[in-house]
Amino acid sequence: MTTKRRVENWLSNIRYINRNFKGSASFYWPQLIVGLCVWLLTMVIFTATFFAQRVDVSVGDLAPRTVVAPYGVVDWGATQKARAQAAKSVPNVYSTNSQVLKNQESTIHKDFSLILSLSLDKTAPLSLREQTASQAISVGLPNSVWGEVLSLSPSKVGQLQQNALVIVSSVMGNGNGVRNNSVGLTEAKGFAAQLAAQEESQPGLSLFLKDFSQKLIVPNTFLNVRDTQAKKAAAMARVPTVKILKGEQVLQAGQVVTPTDIKVLQELGLLNRGFDPAPVLGSALVALVLVSLLGGYLWFIKRPIFESRASTIITGIIFTASLVAADVMKGLPALNYLVVPTAAIMVSALVDSGLGMVVSGVLALGVATLTGLDLNVALVSFFGGLAGVFAMSKLSQRYDIIRAGFLVGIVNLFTLLGLDLIQGAGLTQTPTWETLLWGLLDGVLAAILSMGSIPFLEGPFGIITSMKLIELSNPNQPLLRKLVIEAPGTYHHSMMVGNLAEQATEAVGGNSLLSRVGAYYHDIGKSKRPYFFIDNQFGADNPHDKLAPPLSALIISSHVRDGVKLAREYHVPEAIVNFIQEHHGTTLIKYFYHKAVEADTGDGVLEEDYRYDGPRPQSKETAIVMLADACEATSRTLKQPTQQAIEQVVRKIIKERLEDGQLDESNLTLKELDIIARTFVRVLTGMFHQRIEYPEKVWKEMERSRARGDLGGKSSVFVVRKIGGDGSSGGHHGS
């Protein structure tokens, strides 16, 4: 390849990529605009909520309105005050030093040894001894008292020493000792004086004993700073944090605002301090995260839903409307668990159950943000939303949505009960049971609200929900009633096709309810000229025998156009009209085409004149109804509808439709076609009540047993078809 050719190919690829990018970008512009609008609305809702809660007051002002806490928060000011009070109430811890008392007792022994030696020394004058004792033992006693002490006998001195020891040990050795403060020391010395007066009756000796003992009384109990601080810290730790509960009144209208009130308002973020960009920025970020989660799920996991503008718009409407509803009802705690399940049920019914689960989670976070970051609201709402999605997945009749509501309510109740037990709420208290009851009622209310709201969205956006399909499947619907009265054979055929299509669609993972209801209406056009169709002739003359093939083909093909016209007159959704238009695709009306070819006189017969207008089936469901229609009608013509014969017919019809290109636009795979064929065979075999085909030996033995009366004389009628000599096979008779 030359360089010039390489460059041309490269430029061609660039142009192709650029063209595709521009095309996809323009295709997704509506979805991007919806996402931007949802983000802006969500941000506005959050911001408006936060700013609306603020109040502009200062210390000394009168509160302009009653303010309640939008969410729970710790009142740190009150908590610190309570903890300081608890620490203050803890008494100081004192520790006694036993060595101090021992030192004082040793001093007593030393001093009295001196006193005893001076009292025994009779050689020295008394005045000299008094002076010596007064200087050595400084207690501030007059010499006369010292003279009286030094004149005592040795036994009396010993007794006096013992009294001093008793007094000092009694004062300093008790449980509390002598504390190291002026109060403790004064009390101890007073106690020593009382003991001295009790121990000695002589005035002089009593004075000596008092002054001597008081001089020896010193502090031996000191403040234990470490233990005291530890006890105070433990007492403070035992004080629970003072909480301002959600819904608790912070300010009452007309009250004077105190510094404490200002601190509480600041902690709650309710004090207006002028324009603060923080809530705006925070709201924008939270809204961006929520919308990005929804958009990311649709883009990466559910791209077909993202590409559907109607689905994107509906999801955005439900999401933003739910946030507005949660904001409006946040003053009614009893309805906190209503919004998310309602939205989840609506999204599941209108768009997709997987998206309903994601909306449950994302919306629960949004609602919790609006209601003050309440974890209980988030968890209960999310679990209730999931329950609603699960219940909606098996919707087969309108009553099922009420059952879904009860399931949501039960999940709400058990979740709330579990959270109450975890948080230690009193189960005997009336408010707890009121909350549980409202959780149950919110589930039922969510179902009722969803049922009433869904029609307002499914009509304008052309969405057909399971509930709408259930309504359309009611035999009392005007078109179905018209069909059963005017074309009963076609009605019966449509019911059979519906059963067949439902089973096959479910087997390949399609919308089985849509297939069944679409099959009910696919031949509604035959009610205009019922007797031109073999379903409704019941053995009467066939009018086509008297008509030219082109006219017969025109009448046959017109039932599609007539059906579309009737459906639109009766306001049948387009999703059902598609079944009417596509159930024959552009197939050939073979019988009248071949009849025209046989009768051709040389002018030629155009095959296009004998084909249905189409279009070909555009979905799995319409393609399955096309195949079910042909298989059911053809199988009814079998004289002996055995399983082998039915399977041969089914496989042949599917092959013909495939080769004719009728299934090219339906997205059915070859594997799915094989599953559909096997399902058709199973269901059709059951429809025609295929009897058991007994082997030859078993059949002969049963005949002999009946002839001998071995069957117990019962009058049972055996419907047995012989298989063997004449080559016939089992068939259906009566029953």
DRENKOL-89038 format. One line per field, with one value per residue (C-alpha): x, y, z. Coordinates in Angstrom, 1 decimal, always signed. Each point is the difference from the previous one (the first is absolute). Layout:
BEGIN
x	X_...
y	Y_...
z	Z_...
END
This chain:
BEGIN
x	+0.0_+1.4_+0.5_-2.7_-2.5_+0.9_-0.6_-3.3_-1.1_+1.1_-1.9_-3.1_+0.1_+0.4_-3.0_-2.0_+0.8_-0.7_-3.4_-1.0_+1.0_-2.0_-3.0_+0.1_+0.5_-2.9_-2.1_+0.8_-0.5_-3.6_+1.3_+2.8_-2.4_-2.3_+3.0_+1.1_-3.6_-0.2_+3.3_-1.0_-3.4_+1.6_+2.6_-2.7_-2.1_+2.9_+1.2_-3.5_-0.6_+3.2_-0.4_-3.7_+0.9_+2.3_-0.9_+1.5_+0.4_+2.5_+0.3_-2.8_-2.3_-3.5_-0.3_-2.0_-1.4_+0.1_+3.1_+0.3_+3.1_-0.2_+2.3_+1.6_+3.3_+2.1_-0.3_+3.7_-0.5_-2.5_+2.0_+3.2_-2.0_-1.5_+3.5_+1.5_-2.7_+0.7_+3.7_-0.7_-2.1_+2.8_+1.9_+3.8_+2.0_+2.5_+2.8_+1.5_+3.8_+0.5_+3.6_-0.9_-1.7_+2.9_+2.3_-2.2_-0.1_+3.8_+0.2_-2.2_+2.3_+3.0_-1.5_-1.2_+3.4_+1.4_-2.8_+0.7_+3.7_-0.5_-2.5_+2.5_+2.9_-0.4_+3.5_-0.9_-2.3_-3.6_+0.1_+2.9_-1.9_-3.1_+1.9_+1.7_-3.3_-1.7_+2.8_+0.2_-3.8_-1.4_-3.7_-0.4_-0.7_+0.8_+2.9_-2.5_-1.6_+3.4_+0.9_-3.2_+0.9_+3.6_-1.1_-1.9_+1.0_+1.4_-3.3_-2.0_+2.2_-0.5_-3.8_+0.2_+2.0_-2.6_-2.8_+1.9_+0.4_-3.7_-1.1_+2.3_-0.7_-3.8_+0.0_+2.5_-0.7_-3.8_-1.6_+0.4_+3.2_+0.9_-0.7_+2.5_-2.1_-0.8_-3.4_+1.3_+2.9_-2.3_-2.5_+2.8_+1.6_-3.5_-0.5_+3.4_-0.9_-3.2_+1.9_+2.6_-2.6_-1.5_+3.3_+1.4_-2.0_+2.9_-0.1_+3.7_+0.5_-3.1_+1.4_+3.3_-1.7_-2.2_+2.8_+2.5_-2.5_-1.2_+3.6_+0.5_-3.3_+1.1_-1.7_+0.4_-2.8_+0.6_-2.1_+0.5_-0.1_+0.3_-2.8_-2.2_+0.3_-0.6_-3.2_-1.2_+0.7_-2.0_-2.9_+0.0_+0.1_-3.0_-2.0_-1.8_+0.1_-2.9_-1.8_-2.4_-2.4_-1.6_-3.2_+1.0_-0.9_+3.1_-1.7_-3.5_-1.6_+0.3_+2.7_+3.1_+3.0_+2.9_+3.6_-0.8_-2.7_+2.5_+2.5_-2.8_-1.0_+3.6_+0.4_-3.2_+1.1_-3.2_+1.5_-0.2_+3.3_-0.7_+0.6_+2.0_+1.2_+0.7_-3.6_-0.3_+3.2_-0.8_-3.5_+1.5_+2.5_-2.5_-2.5_+2.8_+0.9_-3.7_-0.7_+3.3_-0.8_-3.3_+1.6_+2.9_-2.3_-2.0_+3.1_+2.1_-2.6_-3.4_+1.0_-3.3_-1.9_+2.4_-0.6_-3.8_-0.8_-3.4_+1.6_+2.7_-2.6_-2.3_+2.8_+1.0_-3.5_-0.5_+3.3_-0.4_-3.7_+1.0_+2.6_-2.6_-2.5_+2.5_+0.9_-3.6_-0.8_+3.1_-2.1_-2.1_+2.4_-2.7_+0.2_+3.8_-0.2_-2.5_+1.9_+2.7_-2.2_-2.5_+2.8_+1.5_-3.4_-0.7_+3.4_-0.2_-3.5_+0.7_+3.7_+2.0_+0.2_+3.8_-0.2_-2.6_+2.5_+2.7_-2.6_-0.8_+3.6_+0.7_-3.3_+0.4_+3.2_-1.6_-3.0_+2.3_+1.9_-3.1_-1.3_+3.2_+2.3_-2.3_+1.5_-3.3_-1.8_+2.6_+0.1_-3.8_-0.7_+2.6_-1.1_-3.7_+0.8_+1.8_-3.0_-2.3_+2.3_+0.0_-3.7_-0.6_+2.1_-2.8_-2.9_-2.8_-3.1_-0.8_-0.5_+3.6_+1.1_-2.0_+1.8_+3.2_-1.0_-0.6_+3.5_+1.5_-1.8_+1.1_+3.7_-0.3_-1.5_+2.7_+2.8_-1.2_-0.4_+3.5_+1.4_-1.9_+1.4_+3.5_-0.4_-1.6_-3.4_-2.7_-2.3_-2.6_-0.3_-2.9_+2.1_+2.0_-3.0_-1.5_+3.1_-0.2_-3.6_+0.7_+2.8_-2.5_-2.6_+2.6_+0.5_-3.8_-0.2_+3.0_-1.8_-3.2_+1.9_+1.9_-3.1_-1.6_+3.1_+1.1_-2.8_+1.1_+3.4_-0.7_-2.5_+1.9_+3.2_-1.5_+1.3_-2.0_+0.3_-0.8_-3.1_-1.2_+0.6_-2.0_-2.8_+0.2_-0.2_-3.3_-2.7_-2.3_+2.2_-2.2_+2.1_+0.3_-3.7_-0.6_+2.2_-1.6_-3.5_+0.7_+2.9_-0.1_+2.3_+2.6_-0.3_+0.7_+2.9_+1.4_-0.2_+1.9_+2.6_+0.3_+0.8_+2.5_+1.7_+0.2_+1.8_+2.5_+0.7_+0.7_+2.3_+2.2_-0.1_-2.4_-3.1_-2.4_-2.9_+0.4_+0.0_-3.1_-2.0_+1.4_-1.2_-3.5_-0.3_+2.0_-3.0_-2.5_-0.5_-1.7_-3.0_-0.9_-0.6_+0.1_-1.5_+2.7_+2.3_-0.1_+0.2_-3.6_-1.6_-0.9_-0.7_-1.9_+0.7_+3.2_-0.7_+3.5_-1.2_-2.0_+2.7_+3.0_+3.4_+1.1_-3.2_+0.3_+3.6_-1.0_-2.7_+2.4_+2.8_-2.4_-0.6_+3.4_-1.0_-3.5_+1.6_+2.3_-2.9_-2.1_+2.8_+0.6_-3.7_-0.1_+3.2_+2.0_+3.7_+2.5_+1.9_-3.1_-0.7_+3.5_-1.2_-2.9_+2.2_+2.9_-1.6_+0.0_+3.0_+0.3_-0.8_-1.6_-3.8_+1.0_-3.4_-1.4_+3.3_+0.3_-3.7_+0.7_+3.0_-2.1_-2.7_+2.4_-0.8_+3.4_-0.2_+2.3_-0.4_+2.0_+1.1_+0.0_-3.7_-0.5_+2.2_-1.1_+1.0_+2.3_+2.1_+2.0_+0.2_+2.2_+0.2_+0.3_-3.5_-1.7_+2.1_-1.0_-3.7_+0.5_+1.4_-2.5_-2.9_+1.2_+0.9_-3.3_-2.1_+1.9_+0.1_-3.9_-0.1_+1.9_-2.2_+2.4_+1.7_+2.8_+3.0_+2.1_-2.6_-0.2_+3.7_+0.3_-2.5_+1.6_+3.5_-1.2_-1.8_+3.0_+2.3_-2.3_-0.3_+3.8_+0.7_-2.5_+1.8_-3.0_+2.2_+2.9_-0.9_-1.3_+3.4_-0.9_+3.0_+0.1_+0.4_-3.1_-1.9_+0.8_-1.2_-3.2_-0.6_+0.4_-2.3_-2.7_+0.2_-0.4_-2.9_-1.8_+0.3_-1.7_-2.7_-1.0_-0.1_+2.2_-0.9_+2.5_+1.0_+0.3_+2.4_-1.7_+0.6_-1.4_-3.1_-0.7_+0.4_-2.4_-2.6_+0.3_-0.3_-3.1_-1.6_+0.7_-1.3_+3.3_-0.6_-2.2_-3.3_+0.3_-1.9_+3.0_+0.2_+3.5_+0.9_+2.9_+1.2_+1.7_+3.5_+1.2_-1.4_-2.0_+2.7_-2.2_+1.2_-1.5_-2.4_-2.5_-3.6_-2.2_+0.9
y	+0.0_+3.4_+2.9_+2.0_-2.9_-0.3_+3.7_-0.1_-3.0_+1.8_+3.2_-2.1_-1.7_+3.4_+1.4_-3.1_+0.2_+3.7_-0.5_-2.7_+2.1_+3.0_-2.2_-1.7_+3.3_+1.6_-3.1_+0.2_+3.7_-0.4_-2.4_+2.3_+2.9_-2.1_-1.0_+3.7_+1.0_-2.7_+1.0_+3.7_-0.8_-2.3_+2.6_+2.7_-2.3_-0.7_+3.6_+1.4_-2.5_+1.0_+3.7_-0.1_-1.5_+2.8_+2.9_+3.4_+0.8_+1.3_-0.2_+2.0_-0.1_-1.4_-3.2_+0.8_-3.6_-3.4_-1.9_-3.8_-2.1_-1.4_-2.8_-1.3_+1.6_-0.1_+3.2_+0.3_+3.0_-1.7_-3.2_+1.8_+1.7_-3.3_-1.6_+2.8_-0.3_-3.8_+0.7_+2.6_-2.5_-2.5_+0.4_+0.4_-3.1_+0.2_-2.4_-0.5_-0.2_-2.4_+1.0_+3.4_-1.6_-2.2_+3.0_+1.8_-3.0_-0.2_+3.7_-0.8_-2.7_+2.2_+3.0_-2.1_-1.6_+3.5_+0.8_-3.2_+0.7_+3.6_-1.1_-2.6_+2.4_+1.4_+1.6_+2.8_+2.8_-0.3_+3.4_-1.2_-3.1_+1.9_+2.3_-2.9_-1.8_+3.1_+0.6_-3.6_-0.6_+3.2_-0.2_+3.5_-1.1_+2.1_-1.1_-0.8_-2.6_-1.5_+0.0_-2.0_-2.5_-0.4_-0.7_-3.0_-3.5_-2.2_-2.1_+3.2_+1.2_-3.3_+0.4_+3.5_-1.3_-2.7_+2.5_+2.2_-3.1_-0.8_+3.5_+0.4_-3.5_+0.6_+3.2_-0.8_-3.7_+0.1_-0.8_+3.5_+1.1_+3.7_+1.6_+2.5_+3.1_+2.5_-1.4_-3.6_+1.1_+2.2_-2.8_-2.5_+2.3_+0.6_-3.7_-0.4_+2.6_-1.9_-3.2_+1.7_+1.3_-3.4_-1.8_+2.4_+1.7_+2.1_+3.5_+0.3_-3.5_+0.3_+3.3_-1.7_-3.0_+2.2_+2.3_-2.8_-2.1_+2.9_+0.9_-3.5_+0.0_+0.5_-0.8_-3.6_-0.2_+1.7_+0.6_-2.8_+2.1_-3.0_-2.1_+3.1_+0.9_-3.6_-0.1_+3.3_-1.2_-3.2_+2.0_+2.2_-2.9_-1.5_+3.1_-0.7_+2.6_+2.4_-0.4_+2.3_-2.5_+0.4_+2.0_+1.4_+3.6_+2.2_+3.4_+1.0_+2.9_+3.2_-1.3_+1.9_-1.5_-0.9_-0.8_-3.6_+0.2_+1.5_-2.8_-2.6_+1.8_+0.0_-3.7_-0.7_+2.3_+2.0_+3.4_+2.4_+1.6_+1.6_-1.7_-3.1_-1.8_-3.2_-1.4_+0.9_-1.8_-2.9_-0.4_+0.2_-2.8_-2.3_+0.6_-0.8_-3.2_-1.2_+0.9_-1.5_-3.3_-0.2_+1.1_-2.4_-2.9_+0.8_+0.7_-3.0_-2.6_+1.0_+1.8_-0.8_+1.8_+2.9_+0.2_+0.2_+3.7_-0.9_-2.3_+2.6_+2.8_-2.2_-1.0_+3.7_+1.0_-2.7_+0.7_+3.8_-0.3_-2.5_+2.4_+2.9_-2.3_-1.1_+3.7_+1.0_-3.0_+0.2_+1.6_-3.1_-2.7_-2.6_+0.3_-0.2_-3.6_+0.7_+1.9_-2.5_-3.1_+2.0_+1.1_-3.5_-1.5_+2.6_-0.3_-3.8_+0.1_+2.7_-0.6_-2.9_-1.9_+0.2_+3.8_-0.1_-1.6_+2.7_+2.8_-1.5_+0.3_+3.4_+1.5_-1.4_+1.9_+3.2_-0.3_-0.7_+3.2_+2.0_-1.4_+0.8_-2.9_-2.5_-3.5_-1.6_+1.8_-1.0_-3.7_-0.5_+1.9_-2.0_-3.4_+0.9_+1.2_-3.3_-2.0_+2.0_-0.7_-3.7_-0.2_+1.8_-2.5_-2.5_+2.3_-1.9_+1.8_+3.4_-1.4_-1.0_+3.6_+0.1_-3.1_+1.7_+2.8_-2.5_-1.5_+3.5_+0.7_-3.3_+0.7_+3.5_-1.4_-2.6_+2.4_+2.6_-2.7_-1.2_+3.5_+0.7_-3.1_+0.9_+3.6_-1.2_+1.7_-0.9_-2.4_+0.6_+3.7_+1.2_+2.2_-3.1_-1.9_+3.0_+0.2_-3.7_+0.3_+2.9_-1.9_-2.7_+2.5_+1.9_-3.2_-0.2_+3.7_-0.3_-2.6_+2.0_+3.2_-1.9_-1.5_+3.5_+1.7_-2.4_+0.7_+3.7_-1.0_-3.1_+1.8_+3.2_-1.9_-3.1_-2.4_-3.2_-1.4_-3.4_+1.5_+1.4_-3.4_-1.7_+2.5_-0.7_-3.8_+0.3_-1.7_+2.8_+2.4_+1.4_-1.3_-3.5_-0.1_+1.1_-2.8_-2.7_+1.0_+0.6_-2.4_-2.7_-2.3_+2.7_+0.8_-3.7_-0.1_+3.2_-1.4_-3.1_+2.1_+2.1_-3.1_-1.3_+3.4_+0.6_-3.3_+0.5_+3.6_-0.9_-2.8_+2.5_+2.7_+2.4_+1.9_-3.0_+2.1_+2.4_-3.0_-1.5_+3.3_+0.8_-3.4_+0.7_+3.0_-1.1_-1.1_+2.6_+1.2_-3.3_+1.2_+2.3_-2.8_-3.1_-2.5_+0.6_-1.9_-3.7_+0.5_+1.2_-2.0_-3.1_-2.2_+2.7_+0.8_+1.7_+3.4_-0.1_-2.8_+2.7_+2.6_+0.6_-0.6_+3.7_+1.0_-2.8_+0.9_+3.7_-1.0_-2.3_+2.6_+2.8_-1.6_+1.5_+3.5_-0.4_-1.2_+3.0_+2.4_-1.6_+0.0_+3.7_+0.7_-1.7_+1.6_-3.2_+0.8_+0.0_-2.9_-2.2_+1.6_-1.3_-3.6_+0.7_+1.5_-2.4_-3.4_-0.9_+2.2_+0.0_-3.7_-1.4_-0.9_-3.3_-1.6_+2.8_+0.7_-3.6_+0.1_+3.1_-1.6_-3.0_+2.2_+2.3_+0.5_+1.4_+3.5_-1.1_+0.1_+2.4_-1.6_+3.5_+0.2_-3.0_+1.1_+1.7_+3.6_-0.6_+1.2_-3.1_-0.7_+2.5_-1.7_-3.5_+0.2_+0.8_-2.6_-2.7_+0.9_-0.2_-3.5_-1.0_+1.2_-2.1_-3.1_-0.1_+0.5_-2.7_-2.5_+0.1_-1.3_-3.2_-3.1_-1.8_+2.7_-2.2_+1.6_-1.0_+1.6_+3.1_+0.4_-0.4_+2.7_+2.4_-0.5_+0.5_+3.2_+1.5_-1.0_+1.6_+3.3_+0.0_-0.6_+2.6_+2.6_+0.6_-0.4_+2.2_+3.0_-1.8_-0.6_-3.7_-2.3_-3.5_-1.4_+1.9_-1.3_-3.5_+0.7_+1.5_-3.1_-2.4_+2.1_+0.1_-3.7_-0.6_+2.4_-1.0_-3.7_+0.9_+2.0_-2.9_-2.4_-2.6_-3.5_-2.5_-2.3_-3.6_-2.5_-2.9_-2.6_+2.3_+0.8_-3.8_-0.8_+2.7_-1.2_-3.6_+1.3_+1.9_-3.0_-2.1_+2.7_+0.3_+3.7_-0.5_+0.4_+3.8_+1.7_+2.1_+1.0_-0.5_+2.3_-1.9_+0.3_-3.1_+0.6_-2.7_-2.0_+2.8_+2.6_+2.4_+1.9_+1.3_+2.9_+2.0_-1.0_+1.9_+0.2
z	+0.0_-1.0_+2.4_-1.7_+0.4_+3.7_+0.6_-1.8_+2.1_+3.2_-0.9_-0.9_+3.4_+1.8_-1.9_+0.8_+3.7_+0.1_-1.8_+2.4_+3.0_-1.2_-0.7_+3.4_+1.8_-1.8_+0.8_+3.7_+0.3_+1.5_+2.6_+0.9_+0.4_+2.2_+2.1_+0.3_+1.0_+2.6_+1.5_+0.1_+1.5_+2.6_+0.9_+0.3_+2.3_+2.3_+0.1_+0.6_+2.8_+1.8_-0.4_+1.0_+3.3_+1.1_+2.3_+0.3_+3.8_+2.5_+3.7_+1.7_-3.1_+0.1_-2.0_-3.1_-0.3_+1.6_-1.1_+0.2_-0.6_-3.6_+1.1_+3.1_+1.1_+3.2_+2.1_+0.9_+2.2_+2.2_-0.1_+1.3_+2.7_+1.2_-0.1_+2.0_+2.6_+0.2_+0.5_+2.6_+2.0_+0.2_+3.4_+0.0_+0.6_+2.9_+0.8_+3.5_+0.5_+2.9_+0.4_+1.3_+3.1_+0.6_-0.1_+2.5_+2.3_-0.2_+1.0_+3.0_+1.2_-0.5_+1.8_+3.0_+0.3_+0.5_+2.5_+2.0_+0.1_+1.2_+2.6_+1.4_+0.1_+3.5_+0.0_-2.3_+1.3_-1.1_-1.7_-2.2_-0.9_-0.8_-2.3_-1.7_-0.7_-1.2_-2.5_-1.2_-0.3_-1.4_+0.9_+1.6_+3.5_+3.1_+2.2_+2.9_-2.2_-0.9_+3.7_+0.8_-2.8_+1.0_+3.6_-1.0_+0.9_-2.8_-0.1_-0.3_-2.8_-1.8_+0.4_-1.4_-3.0_-0.6_+0.0_-2.5_-2.3_+0.3_-0.9_-3.0_-1.4_+0.6_-1.9_-2.8_-0.3_-0.5_-3.4_-1.4_+1.6_+0.1_-3.3_-1.4_+0.4_+2.7_+0.7_+0.4_+2.2_+2.2_+0.5_+0.8_+2.7_+1.5_+0.3_+1.6_+2.6_+0.9_+0.4_+2.2_+2.3_+0.3_+0.7_+2.7_+2.8_+1.5_-1.6_-0.5_-1.4_-2.2_-1.4_-0.7_-1.6_-2.2_-1.2_-0.5_-2.0_-2.1_-0.9_-1.3_-2.1_-3.6_-3.4_-1.0_-2.6_-3.4_-3.2_-2.5_-3.2_-2.4_+1.6_+0.4_-3.7_-1.0_+2.1_-1.4_-3.5_+0.6_+1.4_-3.0_-2.3_+1.6_-0.8_-3.3_-2.8_+0.2_-3.3_-1.7_-1.6_-3.4_+0.4_+3.4_+0.5_+0.0_+0.1_+0.9_-1.8_+2.1_+2.5_+0.7_-1.8_+2.4_-0.8_+0.5_-2.6_-2.5_+0.6_-0.6_-3.2_-1.2_+0.7_-2.0_-2.8_+0.5_+0.8_-2.9_-0.6_-3.3_-3.3_+0.5_-3.2_+1.9_+0.0_-3.7_-0.9_+2.3_-1.6_-3.5_+0.9_+1.6_-2.8_-2.6_+1.8_+0.1_-3.7_-1.1_+1.7_-1.9_-3.2_+0.4_+0.5_-3.1_-2.1_+1.0_+0.8_-1.5_-3.2_-1.8_+2.8_-0.3_-3.7_+0.6_+0.5_+1.5_+2.6_+0.9_+0.4_+2.1_+2.3_+0.4_+0.8_+2.6_+1.6_+0.3_+1.0_+2.7_+1.4_+0.0_+1.8_+2.6_+0.6_+0.4_+2.3_+2.2_+2.7_+0.1_+1.3_-0.3_-3.9_-0.2_-1.3_-2.8_-2.7_-1.0_-0.3_-2.1_-2.4_-0.2_-0.8_-2.7_-1.6_+0.0_-1.6_-2.6_-0.9_+1.5_+3.3_+0.0_-0.3_+2.8_+2.3_-0.8_+0.5_+3.4_+1.1_-1.5_+1.1_+3.5_+0.3_-1.3_+2.3_+3.0_-0.9_+0.0_+3.3_+1.9_-0.9_+1.8_-0.4_+1.0_-2.8_-2.5_+0.9_+0.4_-3.2_-2.0_+1.3_-0.6_-3.5_-0.8_+1.3_-2.3_-3.0_+0.8_+0.4_-3.3_-1.9_+0.0_-0.7_-1.7_+1.2_+1.4_+3.5_+0.1_+0.4_+3.3_+1.0_-0.8_+2.3_+2.8_-0.6_+0.2_+3.2_+1.6_-1.0_+1.4_+3.3_+0.5_-1.0_+2.5_+2.7_-0.6_+0.2_+3.2_+1.6_-1.1_+1.4_+3.2_-0.5_+2.5_-1.7_+2.6_-0.8_-2.1_-2.4_-1.0_-1.0_-1.8_-2.1_-0.8_-1.0_-2.3_-1.6_-0.9_-1.2_-2.1_-2.1_-0.8_-0.7_-2.3_-2.1_-0.1_-0.9_-2.7_-1.5_-0.2_-1.4_-2.7_-2.5_+0.0_-1.4_-2.2_-2.2_-1.0_-0.6_-1.7_+2.7_+0.4_+3.5_+1.4_+1.6_-3.3_-1.7_+2.8_-0.7_-3.7_+0.6_+1.8_-2.2_+0.8_-2.0_-2.8_-2.9_+1.5_+0.8_-3.6_-1.2_+2.1_-1.2_-3.7_-0.6_+2.7_-2.0_-0.4_+3.8_+0.9_-2.5_+1.6_+3.5_-1.2_-1.7_+3.1_+2.2_-2.6_-0.4_+3.8_+0.7_-2.9_+0.9_+3.6_-1.1_-1.9_+2.6_-1.7_+1.3_+0.3_+1.1_-2.9_-2.4_+1.5_-0.2_-3.4_-1.2_+1.4_-2.3_-3.1_-2.0_+1.2_-3.6_-0.8_+2.0_-2.9_-2.6_+2.3_-2.5_-2.6_+2.4_+0.5_+3.8_+0.0_-2.8_+2.2_-3.0_-2.0_-3.6_-0.6_-1.7_-1.6_-2.3_-1.9_+0.0_-2.3_+1.7_-0.1_+1.8_+2.5_+0.7_+0.5_+2.5_+1.9_+0.2_+0.9_+3.4_+1.0_-1.1_+1.6_+3.2_+0.2_-0.7_+2.7_+2.5_-0.4_+0.1_+3.4_+1.1_+0.3_+0.8_-2.9_+1.5_-0.7_-3.4_-0.9_+0.4_-2.3_-2.7_+0.3_+0.7_-3.7_-1.0_-3.8_-0.4_-3.1_+0.0_-1.5_-0.6_-2.1_-1.7_-1.3_-0.9_-2.0_-1.7_-1.0_-1.4_-1.8_-3.7_-0.9_+1.5_+2.8_+3.8_+2.2_+3.2_+1.7_-0.5_+2.2_+2.9_+3.2_+0.4_+3.0_+1.6_+1.0_+3.7_+1.8_+3.4_+1.4_+1.3_-3.3_-1.8_+2.5_-0.5_-3.8_+0.4_+2.7_-2.3_-2.9_+2.1_+1.9_-3.1_-2.0_+2.8_+0.2_-3.5_+0.9_-0.1_+2.3_+2.2_+1.4_+1.6_-3.1_-2.4_+2.1_+0.2_-3.7_-0.6_+2.5_-1.4_-3.5_+0.7_+1.9_-2.8_-2.6_+2.0_+0.4_-3.6_-1.0_+2.0_+2.3_+3.1_-1.1_+2.1_+3.1_+1.7_+0.5_-0.1_-1.4_+3.5_+1.1_-3.0_+1.0_+3.5_-1.4_-2.2_+2.9_+2.1_-2.8_-0.4_+3.7_+0.4_-3.2_+0.9_+3.3_-1.7_-2.3_+3.0_-1.6_+1.3_+1.1_-2.8_+1.3_-1.6_-1.9_+2.8_+2.7_-2.1_-0.7_+3.7_+1.0_-2.5_+1.4_+3.6_-0.9_-1.7_+3.1_+2.4_+1.8_+0.3_+3.0_-1.7_-0.2_-2.8_-1.0_-3.6_-1.5_-2.8_-1.5_-3.5_-1.4_-1.4_-2.3_-2.9_-1.7_+0.5_+1.9_+3.0_+3.2_-0.3_+2.1_+0.6_+2.4_+3.6
END
